Amino acid sequence: MRKRAYADRALSLPNPLRLLGALPKRSWIKRLRRLGVEVLEPLWRHAASKSEATRSRWQWTWVADDSVFKKYGEQLGLVGTWWSGQEHRVLSGIDGVLLVVVIGEGKLVVPVDFAIRRPDPTGRGAPCRDKLHWVQSMLDGRMAAFRRRGVELPPPLVVADSWFSDSKLMRHVAATHEGTLLVEGKSTYVFELPDGRQVKGDDLQHQRDWPWRDSPQVPGVRYARLRATSPTYGAVTLIVVDEHGEEQFYVMCLETAISAPRLIRAWKRRWWIEHCFRTLKHLLATGACQVQNEEAYYGHLVLRLMGCLVLFYTSRVICKGRMTMEEIIFSLKHYWRFVDSEPLELKALSQGVDEKVA
């Protein structure tokens, strides 16, 4: 009788899928944006009152990227075919664009905005908004949100991969925010050096006869800083990077006075957004979602992005790196089974414990 009573009460609990779809997708995104601002604002105000050395350790790097979440079936209008850079092939799934702020060398990674690209929009307008326009509107919106709170941030340093190497986006970041968009260069790009030589991106990726430098700020890395002009981008700064055990590559931005070591360190922080995507897909099982409408899927993804922030904060700040996110998830899954959650009104979880005791 007791087991049946628990089962009846478990059936009366709210359906998680119904709860996820209770809010429109715009409300879910607003909650993620507000969380990002509320986490970052006090951190910025705290660091702004410190010395210049302390502020340098709390520098913000804005990182943008997109990733394909596998989702088979046509029940959602969000499902399309997209190129996956991680798997180097076309996948059927949902393409999500993410903007995060990396504090310092990865002390904290905060998701501040997210969007899902619609593959085949209906009604007036062009095909789906590309990720370049999404990143531009995300950055504009987040900078405006901080200004509304009276926070005047320094010019943003934005990092993205070669898919975002668009001259219009670079000029927009420079003109609107006085910021810098740093991207990885492609092998097909052509540049003219101050001495009149023309070089291709392929030369920057393979040739070794550059004016190499070393810096204690980027140990184990040698680099060459070059000034050049491009028929597409105009005056640009090129940083050729050669790191032991890695393939030589170069990053580029519109002409800037920012030091090469700082640009290289900012570029290395791009890895953290890939870490976020891996956490979402593998550790938090984003692809296992079985919802049938867009609102619920937005809720599913936003809650996992928030969970990713909580996990990262717990691992990096509270546990100070002594416990990984994987160990935290394992502990939660393992020990939660032995919690008598009836006082918490979680009847369905208590049911499994009572069956074991019986």
SVG drawing of the C-alpha trace seen along z (x, -y; Angstrom):
<svg xmlns="http://www.w3.org/2000/svg" viewBox="-2 -55 67 61">
<polyline fill="none" stroke="black" stroke-width="0.4" points="0.0,0.0 2.8,-2.4 4.5,-1.8 1.3,-2.4 0.7,-5.6 4.2,-6.8 3.6,-5.9 0.3,-7.8 1.8,-10.9 4.8,-10.7 2.4,-10.7 0.8,-13.8 4.1,-15.7 4.5,-18.4 5.9,-16.9 9.5,-18.2 8.9,-18.5 5.7,-20.6 7.7,-22.8 10.4,-23.5 7.7,-24.6 5.9,-26.8 7.9,-29.9 8.4,-31.4 11.9,-31.0 12.6,-34.8 12.0,-34.5 14.5,-31.7 17.1,-33.7 16.4,-36.8 17.1,-34.7 20.5,-33.6 21.4,-37.2 20.4,-38.5 22.3,-35.8 25.5,-36.7 25.2,-40.4 24.4,-39.8 27.5,-37.5 29.9,-39.8 28.8,-43.2 30.0,-42.7 33.2,-41.1 34.0,-44.0 33.2,-46.6 35.4,-44.6 38.4,-44.5 38.0,-48.1 38.9,-49.3 42.1,-47.4 45.6,-48.0 46.5,-47.9 48.3,-44.5 45.2,-43.0 43.0,-44.4 45.4,-42.8 44.7,-39.4 41.0,-40.0 40.9,-41.0 37.8,-40.0 38.0,-38.2 34.8,-37.8 34.7,-34.5 32.2,-33.6 31.6,-30.3 28.9,-28.0 28.4,-24.2 26.0,-21.7 23.9,-19.7 22.8,-16.4 19.0,-16.1 17.4,-13.7 13.8,-14.0 11.7,-16.8 9.5,-17.5 11.3,-20.8 11.7,-23.5 15.1,-24.2 16.6,-21.0 18.7,-21.5 21.9,-20.3 25.0,-22.1 28.7,-21.8 30.4,-20.6 33.9,-21.9 34.5,-19.4 33.6,-16.3 34.5,-17.8 31.3,-16.8 27.7,-17.8 25.4,-16.8 21.6,-16.9 21.0,-18.9 20.5,-22.2 23.2,-25.0 23.7,-27.1 25.7,-30.3 27.2,-31.1 28.9,-34.2 30.9,-33.8 33.2,-36.0 36.5,-34.4 37.9,-36.1 41.7,-36.0 43.3,-32.8 40.1,-30.9 39.4,-31.7 35.7,-31.8 33.8,-31.3 30.4,-33.0 27.8,-32.4 26.2,-35.8 24.1,-35.1 22.9,-32.2 20.9,-31.8 19.7,-29.0 19.9,-29.5 16.7,-28.7 17.6,-26.7 14.5,-27.6 12.6,-30.7 9.2,-31.5 7.8,-34.9 9.6,-38.0 13.3,-38.4 16.5,-36.6 17.5,-33.0 18.5,-32.3 20.5,-35.0 24.1,-33.9 26.4,-33.6 28.2,-36.8 25.0,-38.8 24.2,-36.8 27.5,-37.6 27.3,-41.2 23.8,-41.6 24.9,-39.6 27.9,-41.8 25.9,-45.0 23.2,-43.9 25.5,-42.8 27.6,-46.0 24.4,-48.1 23.1,-46.0 26.2,-46.9 25.9,-50.6 22.3,-50.6 23.6,-49.5 26.2,-52.3 29.1,-50.0 31.5,-51.4 33.6,-48.5 36.9,-48.9 36.9,-48.3 36.1,-44.6 38.7,-42.1 36.7,-39.5 38.2,-36.2 36.7,-33.8 37.8,-31.2 38.4,-31.7 34.7,-31.3 34.2,-34.8 36.9,-36.5 34.6,-39.0 35.8,-42.5 32.4,-44.1 32.2,-42.5 35.8,-43.6 35.0,-47.2 31.8,-47.1 33.5,-46.0 36.2,-48.7 33.8,-51.5 30.9,-50.8 32.9,-49.6 36.4,-50.7 37.2,-47.1 39.3,-44.4 38.1,-41.2 41.0,-38.7 40.5,-35.7 42.6,-32.9 43.7,-33.7 43.1,-31.4 45.7,-30.0 44.1,-31.7 44.4,-35.3 46.8,-37.7 48.7,-40.5 51.3,-43.1 54.1,-43.7 55.6,-47.2 58.6,-46.3 56.3,-45.5 56.4,-41.7 53.2,-39.9 52.6,-36.9 49.8,-34.4 48.3,-32.9 49.9,-29.6 53.3,-31.3 52.5,-32.5 51.5,-29.0 54.6,-27.3 57.6,-29.6 60.1,-29.8 62.1,-33.0 60.2,-35.5 61.6,-38.0 60.9,-35.7 60.6,-37.0 60.1,-35.4 58.3,-36.8 58.0,-35.5 54.3,-36.3 53.9,-33.4 56.4,-30.8 57.2,-28.1 56.0,-30.2 57.9,-32.2 56.0,-34.8 56.5,-37.3 54.5,-40.5 53.9,-41.9 52.2,-45.0 50.5,-44.4 47.7,-45.6 44.9,-43.5 42.6,-44.3 39.7,-43.1 40.6,-44.3 42.9,-47.3 45.7,-47.8 46.0,-44.7 48.2,-43.3 49.4,-39.7 50.8,-37.5 52.6,-34.4 52.7,-31.8 55.1,-28.9 54.6,-26.7 56.5,-23.5 54.5,-20.5 51.8,-22.5 51.4,-23.4 52.4,-27.0 49.5,-29.4 48.7,-33.0 46.0,-35.3 44.9,-38.7 43.0,-41.8 42.6,-45.3 45.7,-47.4 46.2,-47.7 48.6,-48.8 47.8,-45.8 51.0,-43.8 51.5,-40.5 51.8,-38.5 48.4,-39.8 46.8,-38.9 48.3,-35.4 47.1,-34.9 43.6,-36.1 43.7,-33.7 44.5,-30.8 41.4,-31.6 39.2,-30.6 39.7,-27.0 37.3,-27.6 34.2,-28.0 35.0,-24.6 35.2,-23.3 31.7,-24.7 30.4,-22.9 32.0,-19.6 30.5,-19.9 27.1,-20.6 27.2,-17.7 28.9,-15.0 28.8,-15.8 25.3,-17.3 23.9,-15.1 22.3,-17.9 21.6,-15.7 19.4,-13.4 16.6,-15.9 13.3,-14.5 11.1,-17.7 8.7,-18.3 8.5,-22.1 10.9,-25.0 10.1,-26.7 11.0,-23.5 14.2,-23.0 15.3,-26.6 14.6,-25.9 16.5,-22.7 19.6,-24.4 19.5,-27.5 19.2,-25.4 22.2,-23.4 24.2,-26.5 23.3,-27.7 24.3,-24.4 27.6,-24.6 28.3,-27.9 27.5,-26.4 29.7,-23.4 32.6,-25.6 32.3,-27.9 32.2,-25.0 35.2,-23.3 37.5,-26.3 36.5,-28.7 35.0,-26.8 37.1,-23.6 40.1,-25.5 40.7,-22.9 41.0,-20.0 37.8,-18.5 36.9,-18.3 33.4,-18.8 33.3,-15.1 33.9,-14.2 31.2,-16.6 28.6,-15.0 29.6,-11.5 29.2,-12.4 25.8,-13.9 24.6,-10.9 26.0,-8.4 25.2,-9.9 21.8,-11.4 20.4,-7.9 20.8,-7.4 19.1,-10.7 15.7,-10.3 14.1,-13.1 10.5,-12.7 11.0,-15.8 11.9,-17.7 8.6,-16.7 10.5,-14.7 8.3,-11.6 9.5,-9.9 13.1,-9.8 12.1,-8.5 10.2,-5.7 13.3,-4.1 15.0,-4.2 11.9,-2.6 11.9,0.2 15.6,1.0 14.9,1.1 11.9,3.3"/>
</svg>
